[in-house]
Amino acid sequence: MELNSVYDPKLLNPTKVYQIDGAFYKYFHSSGSNTHPKYVFGHLPIPGQKQKLNLVLNRDKLMIRCSEVVGMTCNTTATKDCSEQLQLF
């Protein structure tokens, strides 16, 4: 398994898999202000791995702890807010 360190947050992609502290995550979105951005990752459960919560990292922690897993991808499910709301009824 080849890992590439993430040095540029602009290259984060929701279809790629990232390893943070030994667990696999999917990038969701960035939030916060332009001066203090936060990057939100969701846990990808893998058999035999404990369930983890979503992670929110700042820019410095992102560059230290996050690595892209080369060759692994995940499917994105794109739904609109209206369709999600309709599915509830």
N, C-alpha and C positions, 0 to 999 in steps of 0.2 A: 504494500500500500504506500503510494507516494503522496507526500504532503507538501504543499506550497504555502508559505506564510502569506498572510494578507497584509500588504503594506498600503494599499490604496482602497479606502472604503467605497469609492465610486465603482469599483469592479465587482462588488457584491451582487450576486445573482440568485433569484429565488429557485432556480432549477438546479443549482449546484449544492453539494453536501459539504458541510464544514465540520471539523472536529474541534471541539472546545473542551478542555480538561478531560479528554478521553472518551467523550460521548459525541454522538453525531447529531448535528442540528441543521435546520433549514432556515435560510434568511427570510424574514417576513418584510420588514420595512424599517425606515429610519424615522425617528421622531425627535422632538426637542427643538432647540433653536439652532441657528446657523453657527453660533459661537460654541455651543455645547451640545452637539448632536448625540443621540442615543441610537443604538442599533439593536433591533429586536429579532431574536432567533427563537424558533420553535423546535422542540425536541423530536427527533425521529426515533421511535422505539424500534429496537432490534432485539430479536430473541436472546434471552439470557442477560439483558441489560436492564438495570433498574430504571424505573420511570423518573424522569427529571422534569422540572418545570421549565417554562420559557425563560430565556436569559435576556437581559438588557445590558449591553456593554457600551461604555463610552469609547472614544477614539483610541485612547492610549491602551486600554485593556484589550480592545479589538486587535491591535497590532501585536500585542504580547501573547495572547492566549488563543487566537483563532488561526486555523490552518485550513486551506481548501484541500479536500480529498480528490486527487486527480483520478478521473475515470468514473466517478460515482455521480449519478444524477438522481433527482427525484421529480415526480410528476407534480405539476401545479394544478390546482383546482380553482379556476376563476369563475366566480359567480357574482352577480350583481346584488346590491342590497335589496332591490325590489323582489328578485326571485327568492332570496333567502327568507324574506318576510312572508311571501306567499306560501312557502313550503311549511311554515309554522302552522298554518290553518288547515 
